[in-house]
Amino acid sequence: MDTRRIPVPLLAFVLPALALPLGLGLASLWALRLPPVPIADTPAGAAPPTPPDARIYLPLLTPITVTLPDGETRLRIGIGVAISAKGGYALLSRLKDRPEAVQSGLAEAVLRTAEDLGPDAGIEHLRAALPDALRAAINDRLQALGEERAVLEVLITGWARAG
């Protein structure tokens, strides 16, 4: 009679290799039997939540180049704007032939913001203050052109500093 025994190193490998898939299968069966989480229904008279305004993000092709009031630091700032998708395409078609009309005055807005912050403010403070100042300047310019104040947000997409 042949009485062979399975070597111990083989058992040390085979038993965990068999136990792991068995354990994962049992755990997945247990997870699948959990009751589903109920979804809260909106009341009959309540309006569904409104999604946030869809926006169009556009880069302004001409960067803003200024020399700051200290006379040594030059900035080249690339910006993009976000306008509402509702009515935004119509605005773009009306302004596509005159982009410089919208962008005029942005360098002055950068200089005005730098002067308002004062000489003690760092360049980081200027960068933090510029989106709001540029949004106001672009919206003022649109209003002067007879358009609505359509810019919702200004994004700084490029920032180069020399000096």
VOZA-428025 format. One record per atom (N, C-alpha, C, O): atom name; x, z, y; chain; residue number from 0. Coordinates in steps of 0.001 Angstrom, whole numbers, padded with zeros to 6 digits, always signed. Layout:
<recs>
REC_CA_X_Z_Y_A_NUM
...
</recs>
This chain:
<recs>
REC_N_+000820_+000000_-001163_A_0
REC_CA_+000000_+000000_+000000_A_0
REC_C_+000875_+000000_+001241_A_0
REC_O_+001872_+000716_+001334_A_0
REC_N_+000460_-000837_+002197_A_1
REC_CA_+001238_-001007_+003423_A_1
REC_C_+000686_-000057_+004482_A_1
REC_O_-000442_-000239_+004939_A_1
REC_N_+001413_+000890_+004856_A_2
REC_CA_+000958_+001851_+005869_A_2
REC_C_+001835_+001698_+007113_A_2
REC_O_+002809_+002424_+007311_A_2
REC_N_+001476_+000789_+007884_A_3
REC_CA_+002206_+000592_+009141_A_3
REC_C_+001524_+001387_+010242_A_3
REC_O_+000303_+001535_+010273_A_3
REC_N_+002314_+001866_+011097_A_4
REC_CA_+001807_+002617_+012244_A_4
REC_C_+002062_+001807_+013512_A_4
REC_O_+003056_+001089_+013617_A_4
REC_N_+001154_+001933_+014466_A_5
REC_CA_+001328_+001241_+015750_A_5
REC_C_+002361_+002032_+016541_A_5
REC_O_+002263_+003255_+016651_A_5
REC_N_+003337_+001346_+017083_A_6
REC_CA_+004359_+002076_+017845_A_6
REC_C_+003760_+002741_+019089_A_6
REC_O_+002823_+002220_+019695_A_6
REC_N_+004309_+003879_+019452_A_7
REC_CA_+003826_+004676_+020588_A_7
REC_C_+003930_+003908_+021906_A_7
REC_O_+002983_+003993_+022688_A_7
REC_N_+004999_+003161_+022224_A_8
REC_CA_+005029_+002432_+023499_A_8
REC_C_+003903_+001402_+023607_A_8
REC_O_+003390_+001153_+024698_A_8
REC_N_+003523_+000811_+022491_A_9
REC_CA_+002432_-000147_+022529_A_9
REC_C_+001109_+000552_+022826_A_9
REC_O_+000293_+000023_+023582_A_9
REC_N_+000884_+001710_+022255_A_10
REC_CA_-000318_+002495_+022538_A_10
REC_C_-000359_+002939_+024000_A_10
REC_O_-001421_+002952_+024621_A_10
REC_N_+000778_+003295_+024531_A_11
REC_CA_+000843_+003731_+025932_A_11
REC_C_+000472_+002596_+026880_A_11
REC_O_+000032_+002848_+028001_A_11
REC_N_+000642_+001359_+026446_A_12
REC_CA_+000268_+000223_+027274_A_12
REC_C_-001177_-000217_+027021_A_12
REC_O_-001902_-000518_+027969_A_12
REC_N_-001591_-000256_+025790_A_13
REC_CA_-002888_-000805_+025420_A_13
REC_C_-004038_+000092_+025869_A_13
REC_O_-005037_-000410_+026384_A_13
REC_N_-003925_+001390_+025688_A_14
REC_CA_-005034_+002289_+026039_A_14
REC_C_-005375_+002240_+027531_A_14
REC_O_-006552_+002087_+027857_A_14
REC_N_-004416_+002359_+028457_A_15
REC_CA_-004794_+002225_+029874_A_15
REC_C_-005282_+000824_+030223_A_15
REC_O_-006156_+000670_+031076_A_15
REC_N_-004729_-000198_+029575_A_16
REC_CA_-005161_-001563_+029851_A_16
REC_C_-006608_-001784_+029427_A_16
REC_O_-007306_-002593_+030039_A_16
REC_N_-007066_-001099_+028413_A_17
REC_CA_-008461_-001194_+027992_A_17
REC_C_-009361_-000273_+028802_A_17
REC_O_-010519_-000607_+029052_A_17
REC_N_-008853_+000868_+029210_A_18
REC_CA_-009668_+001853_+029927_A_18
REC_C_-009957_+001406_+031363_A_18
REC_O_-011040_+001685_+031879_A_18
REC_N_-009041_+000739_+032001_A_19
REC_CA_-009235_+000336_+033394_A_19
REC_C_-010399_-000641_+033563_A_19
REC_O_-011253_-000391_+034413_A_19
REC_N_-010484_-001739_+032803_A_20
REC_CA_-011641_-002624_+032968_A_20
REC_C_-012955_-001948_+032601_A_20
REC_O_-013986_-002198_+033225_A_20
REC_N_-012912_-001084_+031579_A_21
REC_CA_-014114_-000367_+031198_A_21
REC_C_-014586_+000551_+032329_A_21
REC_O_-015782_+000638_+032609_A_21
REC_N_-013646_+001227_+032970_A_22
REC_CA_-013986_+002105_+034099_A_22
REC_C_-014517_+001327_+035292_A_22
REC_O_-015467_+001767_+035939_A_22
REC_N_-013925_+000186_+035592_A_23
REC_CA_-014409_-000635_+036698_A_23
REC_C_-015797_-001182_+036423_A_23
REC_O_-016634_-001247_+037323_A_23
REC_N_-016044_-001578_+035178_A_24
REC_CA_-017372_-002076_+034823_A_24
REC_C_-018433_-001001_+034964_A_24
REC_O_-019522_-001270_+035472_A_24
REC_N_-018132_+000221_+034518_A_25
REC_CA_-019090_+001322_+034655_A_25
REC_C_-019328_+001683_+036122_A_25
REC_O_-020455_+001984_+036516_A_25
REC_N_-018256_+001653_+036934_A_26
REC_CA_-018400_+001967_+038361_A_26
REC_C_-019252_+000909_+039069_A_26
REC_O_-020054_+001250_+039938_A_26
REC_N_-019092_-000354_+038713_A_27
REC_CA_-019898_-001390_+039359_A_27
REC_C_-021362_-001283_+038944_A_27
REC_O_-022247_-001524_+039766_A_27
REC_N_-021638_-000928_+037689_A_28
REC_CA_-023026_-000710_+037265_A_28
REC_C_-023655_+000453_+038018_A_28
REC_O_-024820_+000386_+038410_A_28
REC_N_-022896_+001510_+038219_A_29
REC_CA_-023398_+002674_+038960_A_29
REC_C_-023671_+002291_+040414_A_29
REC_O_-024674_+002724_+040982_A_29
REC_N_-022787_+001478_+041034_A_30
REC_CA_-022973_+001067_+042429_A_30
REC_C_-024173_+000150_+042577_A_30
REC_O_-024862_+000198_+043596_A_30
REC_N_-024435_-000677_+041588_A_31
REC_CA_-025563_-001605_+041680_A_31
REC_C_-026910_-000912_+041520_A_31
REC_O_-027929_-001460_+041941_A_31
REC_N_-026945_+000260_+040931_A_32
REC_CA_-028223_+000928_+040733_A_32
REC_C_-028616_+001795_+041929_A_32
REC_O_-029692_+002392_+041913_A_32
REC_N_-027774_+001883_+042970_A_33
REC_CA_-028119_+002655_+044167_A_33
REC_C_-029280_+001979_+044881_A_33
REC_O_-029345_+000751_+044915_A_33
REC_N_-030210_+002767_+045461_A_34
REC_CA_-031345_+002138_+046164_A_34
REC_C_-030862_+001440_+047438_A_34
REC_O_-029902_+001895_+048061_A_34
REC_N_-031509_+000349_+047830_A_35
REC_CA_-031104_-000354_+049052_A_35
REC_C_-031426_+000477_+050289_A_35
REC_O_-032364_+001274_+050292_A_35
REC_N_-030647_+000282_+051318_A_36
REC_CA_-030860_+000969_+052581_A_36
REC_C_-032026_+000304_+053296_A_36
REC_O_-032021_-000913_+053481_A_36
REC_N_-033036_+001089_+053705_A_37
REC_CA_-034186_+000463_+054375_A_37
REC_C_-033803_-000036_+055767_A_37
REC_O_-033008_+000587_+056471_A_37
REC_N_-034383_-001168_+056145_A_38
REC_CA_-034146_-001752_+057464_A_38
REC_C_-035281_-001319_+058369_A_38
REC_O_-036456_-001453_+058027_A_38
REC_N_-034912_-000795_+059534_A_39
REC_CA_-035920_-000314_+060468_A_39
REC_C_-036678_-001503_+061059_A_39
REC_O_-036073_-002437_+061587_A_39
REC_N_-037981_-001458_+060965_A_40
REC_CA_-038814_-002501_+061549_A_40
REC_C_-039091_-002177_+063007_A_40
REC_O_-039211_-001011_+063381_A_40
REC_N_-039192_-003221_+063831_A_41
REC_CA_-039535_-003007_+065224_A_41
REC_C_-041039_-002779_+065327_A_41
REC_O_-041804_-003382_+064575_A_41
REC_N_-041467_-001931_+066230_A_42
REC_CA_-042903_-001704_+066399_A_42
REC_C_-043618_-003010_+066755_A_42
REC_O_-043004_-003937_+067284_A_42
REC_N_-044900_-003073_+066466_A_43
REC_CA_-045668_-004302_+066649_A_43
REC_C_-045683_-004771_+068103_A_43
REC_O_-045630_-005975_+068354_A_43
REC_N_-045753_-003853_+069061_A_44
REC_CA_-045853_-004254_+070462_A_44
REC_C_-044513_-004420_+071151_A_44
REC_O_-044464_-004885_+072290_A_44
REC_N_-043421_-004054_+070489_A_45
REC_CA_-042116_-004096_+071145_A_45
REC_C_-041537_-005501_+071089_A_45
REC_O_-041727_-006231_+070116_A_45
REC_N_-040836_-005863_+072138_A_46
REC_CA_-040172_-007168_+072193_A_46
REC_C_-038876_-007089_+071400_A_46
REC_O_-038234_-006039_+071379_A_46
REC_N_-038484_-008164_+070756_A_47
REC_CA_-037216_-008149_+070020_A_47
REC_C_-036060_-007999_+071004_A_47
REC_O_-036170_-008408_+072160_A_47
REC_N_-034960_-007418_+070554_A_48
REC_CA_-033837_-007253_+071471_A_48
REC_C_-033324_-008608_+071931_A_48
REC_O_-033243_-009562_+071157_A_48
REC_N_-032982_-008666_+073207_A_49
REC_CA_-032502_-009933_+073763_A_49
REC_C_-031002_-010057_+073525_A_49
REC_O_-030263_-009095_+073734_A_49
REC_N_-030552_-011210_+073096_A_50
REC_CA_-029114_-011398_+072890_A_50
REC_C_-028417_-011464_+074246_A_50
REC_O_-029036_-011812_+075252_A_50
REC_N_-027134_-011130_+074270_A_51
REC_CA_-026415_-011241_+075538_A_51
REC_C_-026385_-012693_+075993_A_51
REC_O_-026493_-013621_+075192_A_51
REC_N_-026236_-012861_+077293_A_52
REC_CA_-026197_-014215_+077843_A_52
REC_C_-025067_-015012_+077195_A_52
REC_O_-023928_-014555_+077091_A_52
REC_N_-025421_-016206_+076769_A_53
REC_CA_-024400_-017100_+076238_A_53
REC_C_-023542_-017562_+077408_A_53
REC_O_-024048_-017854_+078492_A_53
REC_N_-022251_-017622_+077172_A_54
REC_CA_-021321_-017976_+078243_A_54
REC_C_-020513_-019199_+077867_A_54
REC_O_-020273_-019483_+076693_A_54
REC_N_-020105_-019907_+078891_A_55
REC_CA_-019183_-021024_+078744_A_55
REC_C_-017869_-020568_+079372_A_55
REC_O_-017848_-020122_+080519_A_55
REC_N_-016794_-020678_+078636_A_56
REC_CA_-015476_-020311_+079159_A_56
REC_C_-014713_-021581_+079488_A_56
REC_O_-014567_-022469_+078648_A_56
REC_N_-014228_-021656_+080724_A_57
REC_CA_-013529_-022851_+081199_A_57
REC_C_-012217_-022463_+081865_A_57
REC_O_-012181_-021528_+082665_A_57
REC_N_-011152_-023165_+081545_A_58
REC_CA_-009909_-022920_+082282_A_58
REC_C_-009926_-023696_+083594_A_58
REC_O_-010443_-024811_+083656_A_58
REC_N_-009368_-023110_+084624_A_59
REC_CA_-009150_-023863_+085862_A_59
REC_C_-007794_-024543_+085709_A_59
REC_O_-006795_-023889_+085413_A_59
REC_N_-007766_-025834_+085909_A_60
REC_CA_-006578_-026611_+085591_A_60
REC_C_-005417_-026365_+086541_A_60
REC_O_-004258_-026426_+086131_A_60
REC_N_-005712_-026090_+087794_A_61
REC_CA_-004653_-025885_+088772_A_61
REC_C_-004346_-024396_+088875_A_61
REC_O_-005219_-023622_+089269_A_61
REC_N_-003128_-023973_+088531_A_62
REC_CA_-002804_-022547_+088640_A_62
REC_C_-002657_-022133_+090102_A_62
REC_O_-002422_-022962_+090981_A_62
REC_N_-002798_-020853_+090335_A_63
REC_CA_-002642_-020285_+091675_A_63
REC_C_-001170_-019904_+091833_A_63
REC_O_-000632_-019152_+091020_A_63
REC_N_-000524_-020418_+092868_A_64
REC_CA_+000876_-020104_+093126_A_64
REC_C_+000981_-019463_+094506_A_64
REC_O_+000584_-020060_+095507_A_64
REC_N_+001519_-018246_+094552_A_65
REC_CA_+001638_-017518_+095824_A_65
REC_C_+002970_-016779_+095878_A_65
REC_O_+003569_-016458_+094852_A_65
REC_N_+003408_-016521_+097091_A_66
REC_CA_+004518_-015609_+097340_A_66
REC_C_+003894_-014349_+097931_A_66
REC_O_+003204_-014408_+098949_A_66
REC_N_+004137_-013224_+097294_A_67
REC_CA_+003516_-011967_+097718_A_67
REC_C_+004057_-011523_+099065_A_67
REC_O_+005115_-011989_+099487_A_67
REC_N_+003346_-010623_+099755_A_68
REC_CA_+003755_-010206_+101103_A_68
REC_C_+005162_-009621_+101202_A_68
REC_O_+005749_-009616_+102283_A_68
REC_N_+005714_-009126_+100086_A_69
REC_CA_+007076_-008590_+100165_A_69
REC_C_+008107_-009692_+100385_A_69
REC_O_+009255_-009403_+100725_A_69
REC_N_+007715_-010945_+100195_A_70
REC_CA_+008582_-012086_+100456_A_70
REC_C_+009537_-012420_+099331_A_70
REC_O_+010224_-013440_+099398_A_70
REC_N_+009604_-011602_+098308_A_71
REC_CA_+010545_-011847_+097224_A_71
REC_C_+009864_-012265_+095919_A_71
REC_O_+010428_-013033_+095139_A_71
REC_N_+008679_-011770_+095693_A_72
REC_CA_+008010_-012008_+094424_A_72
REC_C_+007083_-013214_+094528_A_72
REC_O_+006238_-013290_+095420_A_72
REC_N_+007259_-014159_+093596_A_73
REC_CA_+006375_-015316_+093501_A_73
REC_C_+005582_-015210_+092206_A_73
REC_O_+006114_-014836_+091161_A_73
REC_N_+004310_-015543_+092297_A_74
REC_CA_+003428_-015511_+091135_A_74
REC_C_+002831_-016880_+090877_A_74
REC_O_+002517_-017631_+091800_A_74
REC_N_+002687_-017176_+089623_A_75
REC_CA_+001958_-018372_+089191_A_75
REC_C_+000930_-017866_+088188_A_75
REC_O_+001272_-017416_+087094_A_75
REC_N_-000334_-017950_+088581_A_76
REC_CA_-001412_-017341_+087815_A_76
REC_C_-002344_-018430_+087302_A_76
REC_O_-002886_-019219_+088077_A_76
REC_N_-002519_-018461_+086009_A_77
REC_CA_-003503_-019350_+085401_A_77
REC_C_-004771_-018546_+085146_A_77
REC_O_-004705_-017424_+084646_A_77
REC_N_-005913_-019108_+085484_A_78
REC_CA_-007158_-018373_+085273_A_78
REC_C_-008184_-019250_+084581_A_78
REC_O_-008116_-020479_+084606_A_78
REC_N_-009124_-018577_+083972_A_79
REC_CA_-010289_-019214_+083387_A_79
REC_C_-011512_-018463_+083869_A_79
REC_O_-011420_-017303_+084270_A_79
REC_N_-012641_-019115_+083832_A_80
REC_CA_-013870_-018477_+084290_A_80
REC_C_-014918_-018545_+083193_A_80
REC_O_-014900_-019437_+082345_A_80
REC_N_-015819_-017596_+083227_A_81
REC_CA_-016970_-017593_+082325_A_81
REC_C_-018209_-017758_+083184_A_81
REC_O_-018434_-017000_+084127_A_81
REC_N_-019011_-018761_+082846_A_82
REC_CA_-020279_-018969_+083542_A_82
REC_C_-021391_-018952_+082507_A_82
REC_O_-021151_-019166_+081319_A_82
REC_N_-022596_-018697_+082961_A_83
REC_CA_-023734_-018655_+082058_A_83
REC_C_-023992_-020038_+081486_A_83
REC_O_-023932_-021040_+082197_A_83
REC_N_-024280_-020079_+080188_A_84
REC_CA_-024574_-021370_+079554_A_84
REC_C_-025867_-021959_+080099_A_84
REC_O_-026026_-023178_+080158_A_84
REC_N_-026785_-021093_+080496_A_85
REC_CA_-028045_-021564_+081071_A_85
REC_C_-027771_-022045_+082495_A_85
REC_O_-027513_-021237_+083387_A_85
REC_N_-027825_-023302_+082696_A_86
REC_CA_-027556_-023881_+084010_A_86
REC_C_-026091_-024161_+084262_A_86
REC_O_-025751_-024790_+085264_A_86
REC_N_-025226_-023716_+083388_A_87
REC_CA_-023792_-023901_+083587_A_87
REC_C_-023353_-025340_+083471_A_87
REC_O_-022503_-025799_+084233_A_87
REC_N_-023931_-026061_+082514_A_88
REC_CA_-023543_-027466_+082340_A_88
REC_C_-023989_-028313_+083537_A_88
REC_O_-023293_-029248_+083936_A_88
REC_N_-025141_-027983_+084101_A_89
REC_CA_-025597_-028713_+085291_A_89
REC_C_-024660_-028447_+086467_A_89
REC_O_-024341_-029354_+087234_A_89
REC_N_-024226_-027202_+086599_A_90
REC_CA_-023281_-026854_+087661_A_90
REC_C_-021969_-027611_+087466_A_90
REC_O_-021401_-028131_+088427_A_90
REC_N_-021493_-027671_+086241_A_91
REC_CA_-020242_-028393_+085965_A_91
REC_C_-020351_-029863_+086316_A_91
REC_O_-019413_-030445_+086863_A_91
REC_N_-021473_-030461_+086011_A_92
REC_CA_-021623_-031887_+086319_A_92
REC_C_-021673_-032118_+087829_A_92
REC_O_-021208_-033150_+088312_A_92
REC_N_-022231_-031171_+088573_A_93
REC_CA_-022266_-031333_+090033_A_93
REC_C_-020900_-031122_+090662_A_93
REC_O_-020606_-031703_+091707_A_93
REC_N_-020055_-030295_+090039_A_94
REC_CA_-018770_-029955_+090649_A_94
REC_C_-017578_-030681_+090022_A_94
REC_O_-016442_-030457_+090439_A_94
REC_N_-017811_-031543_+089030_A_95
REC_CA_-016693_-032150_+088308_A_95
REC_C_-015826_-033039_+089192_A_95
REC_O_-014636_-033194_+088919_A_95
REC_N_-016389_-033622_+090234_A_96
REC_CA_-015615_-034516_+091102_A_96
REC_C_-014861_-033780_+092202_A_96
REC_O_-014058_-034388_+092910_A_96
REC_N_-015104_-032504_+092353_A_97
REC_CA_-014438_-031765_+093436_A_97
REC_C_-013985_-030370_+092984_A_97
REC_O_-014452_-029370_+093528_A_97
REC_N_-013086_-030290_+091999_A_98
REC_CA_-012627_-028977_+091537_A_98
REC_C_-011818_-028232_+092596_A_98
REC_O_-011825_-027001_+092635_A_98
REC_N_-011120_-028980_+093457_A_99
REC_CA_-010323_-028317_+094498_A_99
REC_C_-011200_-027609_+095517_A_99
REC_O_-010752_-026657_+096156_A_99
REC_N_-012441_-028054_+095682_A_100
REC_CA_-013355_-027383_+096612_A_100
REC_C_-013694_-025988_+096122_A_100
REC_O_-013862_-025069_+096923_A_100
REC_N_-013794_-025827_+094818_A_101
REC_CA_-014100_-024510_+094253_A_101
REC_C_-012865_-023625_+094268_A_101
REC_O_-012972_-022422_+094502_A_101
REC_N_-011696_-024202_+094024_A_102
REC_CA_-010481_-023412_+093898_A_102
REC_C_-009815_-023089_+095226_A_102
REC_O_-008905_-022262_+095273_A_102
REC_N_-010252_-023724_+096300_A_103
REC_CA_-009606_-023429_+097576_A_103
REC_C_-009899_-021990_+097973_A_103
REC_O_-011017_-021503_+097806_A_103
REC_N_-008927_-021345_+098478_A_104
REC_CA_-009086_-019964_+098914_A_104
REC_C_-008693_-018931_+097875_A_104
REC_O_-008706_-017736_+098171_A_104
REC_N_-008345_-019354_+096667_A_105
REC_CA_-007976_-018375_+095643_A_105
REC_C_-006612_-017739_+095940_A_105
REC_O_-006412_-016554_+095675_A_105
REC_N_-005683_-018515_+096483_A_106
REC_CA_-004384_-017947_+096848_A_106
REC_C_-004560_-016901_+097945_A_106
REC_O_-003899_-015863_+097937_A_106
REC_N_-005460_-017186_+098890_A_107
REC_CA_-005740_-016208_+099943_A_107
REC_C_-006336_-014927_+099362_A_107
REC_O_-006037_-013833_+099840_A_107
REC_N_-007175_-015056_+098338_A_108
REC_CA_-007768_-013879_+097697_A_108
REC_C_-006696_-013050_+097002_A_108
REC_O_-006759_-011820_+097016_A_108
REC_N_-005708_-013710_+096394_A_109
REC_CA_-004606_-012977_+095756_A_109
REC_C_-003801_-012235_+096805_A_109
REC_O_-003464_-011065_+096623_A_109
REC_N_-003489_-012917_+097916_A_110
REC_CA_-002714_-012276_+098979_A_110
REC_C_-003481_-011116_+099613_A_110
REC_O_-002905_-010062_+099885_A_110
REC_N_-004770_-011309_+099847_A_111
REC_CA_-005597_-010246_+100417_A_111
REC_C_-005638_-009029_+099491_A_111
REC_O_-005564_-007892_+099955_A_111
REC_N_-005754_-009264_+098204_A_112
REC_CA_-005779_-008164_+097237_A_112
REC_C_-004446_-007434_+097221_A_112
REC_O_-004409_-006205_+097161_A_112
REC_N_-003348_-008186_+097276_A_113
REC_CA_-002021_-007555_+097302_A_113
REC_C_-001842_-006728_+098563_A_113
REC_O_-001276_-005637_+098504_A_113
REC_N_-002316_-007227_+099712_A_114
REC_CA_-002209_-006466_+100953_A_114
REC_C_-003091_-005226_+100924_A_114
REC_O_-002696_-004171_+101421_A_114
REC_N_-004288_-005345_+100342_A_115
REC_CA_-005181_-004188_+100253_A_115
REC_C_-004603_-003097_+099364_A_115
REC_O_-004795_-001911_+099632_A_115
REC_N_-003905_-003483_+098318_A_116
REC_CA_-003296_-002488_+097432_A_116
REC_C_-002099_-001804_+098088_A_116
REC_O_-001789_-000655_+097773_A_116
REC_N_-001439_-002495_+098980_A_117
REC_CA_-000313_-001917_+099694_A_117
REC_C_+001007_-002171_+098992_A_117
REC_O_+001033_-002580_+097831_A_117
REC_N_+002106_-001926_+099699_A_118
REC_CA_+003430_-002218_+099140_A_118
REC_C_+003833_-001269_+098013_A_118
REC_O_+004703_-001601_+097208_A_118
REC_N_+003214_-000098_+097947_A_119
REC_CA_+003583_+000868_+096908_A_119
REC_C_+002969_+000555_+095545_A_119
REC_O_+003440_+001047_+094519_A_119
REC_N_+001931_-000251_+095539_A_120
REC_CA_+001268_-000589_+094266_A_120
REC_C_+002158_-001541_+093464_A_120
REC_O_+002781_-002443_+094024_A_120
REC_N_+002205_-001335_+092193_A_121
REC_CA_+002998_-002186_+091311_A_121
REC_C_+002274_-003482_+090985_A_121
REC_O_+001098_-003664_+091298_A_121
REC_N_+003003_-004358_+090356_A_122
REC_CA_+002452_-005655_+089978_A_122
REC_C_+001352_-005488_+088935_A_122
REC_O_+000454_-006326_+088850_A_122
REC_N_+001408_-004410_+088134_A_123
REC_CA_+000375_-004156_+087131_A_123
REC_C_-000956_-003837_+087804_A_123
REC_O_-002014_-004246_+087324_A_123
REC_N_-000901_-003106_+088918_A_124
REC_CA_-002126_-002790_+089662_A_124
REC_C_-002746_-004057_+090245_A_124
REC_O_-003966_-004214_+090261_A_124
REC_N_-001892_-004952_+090721_A_125
REC_CA_-002390_-006220_+091251_A_125
REC_C_-003057_-007032_+090146_A_125
REC_O_-004133_-007595_+090347_A_125
REC_N_-002425_-007092_+088990_A_126
REC_CA_-003004_-007855_+087875_A_126
REC_C_-004339_-007261_+087437_A_126
REC_O_-005248_-008001_+087062_A_126
REC_N_-004469_-005948_+087479_A_127
REC_CA_-005735_-005310_+087097_A_127
REC_C_-006833_-005562_+088129_A_127
REC_O_-008006_-005650_+087766_A_127
REC_N_-006471_-005679_+089410_A_128
REC_CA_-007462_-005854_+090469_A_128
REC_C_-007870_-007316_+090681_A_128
REC_O_-008920_-007586_+091263_A_128
REC_N_-007061_-008240_+090221_A_129
REC_CA_-007311_-009653_+090510_A_129
REC_C_-008588_-010233_+089895_A_129
REC_O_-009267_-010988_+090591_A_129
REC_N_-008963_-009944_+088656_A_130
REC_CA_-010169_-010593_+088123_A_130
REC_C_-011416_-010369_+088977_A_130
REC_O_-012174_-011311_+089210_A_130
REC_N_-011638_-009161_+089441_A_131
REC_CA_-012818_-008905_+090277_A_131
REC_C_-012702_-009603_+091631_A_131
REC_O_-013679_-010164_+092128_A_131
REC_N_-011510_-009568_+092226_A_132
REC_CA_-011319_-010210_+093524_A_132
REC_C_-011478_-011725_+093422_A_132
REC_O_-012073_-012348_+094301_A_132
REC_N_-010951_-012313_+092358_A_133
REC_CA_-011063_-013763_+092188_A_133
REC_C_-012499_-014175_+091865_A_133
REC_O_-012962_-015224_+092314_A_133
REC_N_-013201_-013349_+091086_A_134
REC_CA_-014614_-013655_+090795_A_134
REC_C_-015421_-013667_+092081_A_134
REC_O_-016234_-014565_+092300_A_134
REC_N_-015198_-012665_+092938_A_135
REC_CA_-015913_-012615_+094217_A_135
REC_C_-015549_-013814_+095091_A_135
REC_O_-016423_-014389_+095739_A_135
REC_N_-014271_-014200_+095116_A_136
REC_CA_-013840_-015331_+095952_A_136
REC_C_-014450_-016643_+095454_A_136
REC_O_-014897_-017462_+096257_A_136
REC_N_-014471_-016847_+094132_A_137
REC_CA_-015050_-018087_+093597_A_137
REC_C_-016552_-018122_+093850_A_137
REC_O_-017094_-019159_+094232_A_137
REC_N_-017220_-017002_+093642_A_138
REC_CA_-018665_-016966_+093881_A_138
REC_C_-018993_-017181_+095357_A_138
REC_O_-019971_-017857_+095676_A_138
REC_N_-018188_-016615_+096265_A_139
REC_CA_-018396_-016861_+097699_A_139
REC_C_-018218_-018339_+098017_A_139
REC_O_-018969_-018906_+098810_A_139
REC_N_-017226_-018956_+097396_A_140
REC_CA_-016972_-020378_+097641_A_140
REC_C_-018124_-021235_+097093_A_140
REC_O_-018542_-022196_+097740_A_140
REC_N_-018635_-020891_+095903_A_141
REC_CA_-019781_-021618_+095352_A_141
REC_C_-020996_-021488_+096262_A_141
REC_O_-021727_-022453_+096485_A_141
REC_N_-021201_-020295_+096779_A_142
REC_CA_-022336_-020074_+097674_A_142
REC_C_-022171_-020898_+098957_A_142
REC_O_-023144_-021441_+099480_A_142
REC_N_-020941_-020986_+099456_A_143
REC_CA_-020689_-021793_+100653_A_143
REC_C_-020922_-023278_+100382_A_143
REC_O_-021249_-024033_+101299_A_143
REC_N_-020755_-023701_+099125_A_144
REC_CA_-021004_-025097_+098758_A_144
REC_C_-022475_-025359_+098442_A_144
REC_O_-022850_-026480_+098096_A_144
REC_N_-023304_-024326_+098563_A_145
REC_CA_-024732_-024490_+098306_A_145
REC_C_-025122_-024291_+096851_A_145
REC_O_-026225_-024668_+096456_A_145
REC_N_-024256_-023716_+096058_A_146
REC_CA_-024533_-023460_+094639_A_146
REC_C_-024834_-021973_+094455_A_146
REC_O_-024650_-021166_+095366_A_146
REC_N_-025299_-021636_+093258_A_147
REC_CA_-025548_-020225_+092952_A_147
REC_C_-024247_-019541_+092568_A_147
REC_O_-023279_-020197_+092183_A_147
REC_N_-024233_-018235_+092673_A_148
REC_CA_-023062_-017433_+092319_A_148
REC_C_-022994_-017354_+090788_A_148
REC_O_-023516_-016416_+090186_A_148
REC_N_-022358_-018330_+090176_A_149
REC_CA_-022462_-018531_+088731_A_149
REC_C_-021351_-017888_+087914_A_149
REC_O_-021500_-017750_+086700_A_149
REC_N_-020253_-017494_+088527_A_150
REC_CA_-019126_-016973_+087764_A_150
REC_C_-019413_-015533_+087349_A_150
REC_O_-019607_-014654_+088188_A_150
REC_N_-019436_-015313_+086030_A_151
REC_CA_-019709_-013985_+085490_A_151
REC_C_-018434_-013186_+085282_A_151
REC_O_-018444_-011958_+085363_A_151
REC_N_-017340_-013881_+085015_A_152
REC_CA_-016100_-013205_+084662_A_152
REC_C_-014928_-014125_+084952_A_152
REC_O_-015029_-015342_+084796_A_152
REC_N_-013812_-013536_+085375_A_153
REC_CA_-012571_-014295_+085556_A_153
REC_C_-011539_-013716_+084596_A_153
REC_O_-011344_-012502_+084527_A_153
REC_N_-010889_-014599_+083864_A_154
REC_CA_-009870_-014199_+082898_A_154
REC_C_-008517_-014713_+083350_A_154
REC_O_-008394_-015873_+083743_A_154
REC_N_-007517_-013876_+083300_A_155
REC_CA_-006160_-014310_+083612_A_155
REC_C_-005561_-014858_+082329_A_155
REC_O_-005343_-014116_+081372_A_155
REC_N_-005299_-016150_+082309_A_156
REC_CA_-004796_-016813_+081098_A_156
REC_C_-003307_-017066_+081154_A_156
REC_O_-002684_-017330_+080126_A_156
REC_N_-002734_-016990_+082324_A_157
REC_CA_-001296_-017191_+082477_A_157
REC_C_-000775_-016332_+083610_A_157
REC_O_-001440_-016182_+084635_A_157
REC_N_+000415_-015764_+083434_A_158
REC_CA_+000981_-014878_+084446_A_158
REC_C_+002496_-015050_+084405_A_158
REC_O_+003159_-014601_+083470_A_158
REC_N_+003032_-015703_+085429_A_159
REC_CA_+004479_-015876_+085517_A_159
REC_C_+004945_-015291_+086836_A_159
REC_O_+004359_-015551_+087887_A_159
REC_N_+005991_-014510_+086770_A_160
REC_CA_+006504_-013820_+087950_A_160
REC_C_+007973_-014168_+088124_A_160
REC_O_+008753_-014135_+087172_A_160
REC_N_+008330_-014497_+089340_A_161
REC_CA_+009733_-014781_+089669_A_161
REC_C_+010115_-013917_+090863_A_161
REC_O_+009346_-013756_+091811_A_161
REC_N_+011298_-013377_+090794_A_162
REC_CA_+011789_-012566_+091915_A_162
REC_C_+011668_-011111_+091710_A_162
REC_O_+012048_-010331_+092584_A_162
</recs>
